[in-house]
Amino acid sequence: MLENKGKIAFSIELNDWIDKLLSIPGLNLIDLSVSILIQSCLLPHYEHKDPADNSGY
């Protein structure tokens, strides 16, 4: 979210970062069911679009 707003910049592309992360021995991704994906869309509404915007700074 902060990167999309231009507040921070990353030195590595997201896909490259995920590839490096997944190369860590013993680290695995799990599949998300349709039910979990739907429930994630039904989470309570946050007052701020980005939780970092609520930091008081």
C-alpha positions as a Markdown table, in Angstrom:
| # | Residue | x | y | z |
|---|---|---|---|---|
| 1 | Met | 0.0 | 0.0 | 0.0 |
| 2 | Leu | 2.7 | 2.5 | 0.9 |
| 3 | Glu | 4.6 | 1.6 | -2.3 |
| 4 | Asn | 1.5 | 2.3 | -4.4 |
| 5 | Lys | 1.3 | 5.7 | -2.8 |
| 6 | Gly | 5.0 | 6.4 | -3.5 |
| 7 | Lys | 5.8 | 6.7 | 0.2 |
| 8 | Ile | 8.4 | 3.9 | 0.0 |
| 9 | Ala | 10.3 | 2.1 | -2.7 |
| 10 | Phe | 11.6 | -1.5 | -2.8 |
| 11 | Ser | 15.0 | -2.5 | -4.2 |
| 12 | Ile | 13.6 | -5.8 | -5.5 |
| 13 | Glu | 10.5 | -6.7 | -7.5 |
| 14 | Leu | 7.8 | -8.5 | -5.6 |
| 15 | Asn | 8.0 | -11.7 | -7.8 |
| 16 | Asp | 11.8 | -11.9 | -7.1 |
| 17 | Trp | 11.2 | -11.3 | -3.4 |
| 18 | Ile | 8.6 | -14.1 | -3.3 |
| 19 | Asp | 10.9 | -16.4 | -5.3 |
| 20 | Lys | 13.7 | -15.8 | -2.8 |
| 21 | Leu | 11.4 | -16.3 | 0.1 |
| 22 | Leu | 10.1 | -19.6 | -1.3 |
| 23 | Ser | 13.7 | -20.9 | -1.7 |
| 24 | Ile | 14.1 | -21.0 | 2.1 |
| 25 | Pro | 14.2 | -24.7 | 3.1 |
| 26 | Gly | 11.1 | -25.7 | 5.0 |
| 27 | Leu | 9.1 | -22.7 | 4.0 |
| 28 | Asn | 5.9 | -23.6 | 2.1 |
| 29 | Leu | 2.9 | -21.8 | 0.8 |
| 30 | Ile | -0.5 | -23.2 | 1.5 |
| 31 | Asp | -3.5 | -23.1 | -0.8 |
| 32 | Leu | -6.4 | -20.9 | 0.3 |
| 33 | Ser | -9.9 | -22.3 | -0.1 |
| 34 | Val | -12.6 | -20.4 | -1.8 |
| 35 | Ser | -14.3 | -20.1 | 1.6 |
| 36 | Ile | -11.3 | -18.4 | 3.1 |
| 37 | Leu | -11.0 | -16.0 | 0.2 |
| 38 | Ile | -14.7 | -15.0 | 0.6 |
| 39 | Gln | -14.3 | -14.6 | 4.3 |
| 40 | Ser | -11.3 | -12.3 | 3.8 |
| 41 | Cys | -13.5 | -10.0 | 1.8 |
| 42 | Leu | -16.1 | -9.9 | 4.6 |
| 43 | Leu | -13.7 | -8.7 | 7.3 |
| 44 | Pro | -14.7 | -5.6 | 9.2 |
| 45 | His | -14.2 | -2.3 | 7.5 |
| 46 | Tyr | -11.1 | -0.3 | 8.6 |
| 47 | Glu | -11.4 | 3.5 | 9.0 |
| 48 | His | -8.1 | 3.9 | 7.2 |
| 49 | Lys | -7.2 | 2.5 | 3.8 |
| 50 | Asp | -3.7 | 1.7 | 5.0 |
| 51 | Pro | -3.1 | 0.7 | 8.7 |
| 52 | Ala | 0.2 | 2.6 | 8.5 |
| 53 | Asp | -1.8 | 5.8 | 8.0 |
| 54 | Asn | -3.1 | 5.4 | 11.5 |
| 55 | Ser | 0.3 | 5.6 | 13.1 |
| 56 | Gly | 0.0 | 9.2 | 14.3 |
| 57 | Tyr | 3.1 | 10.3 | 12.3 |
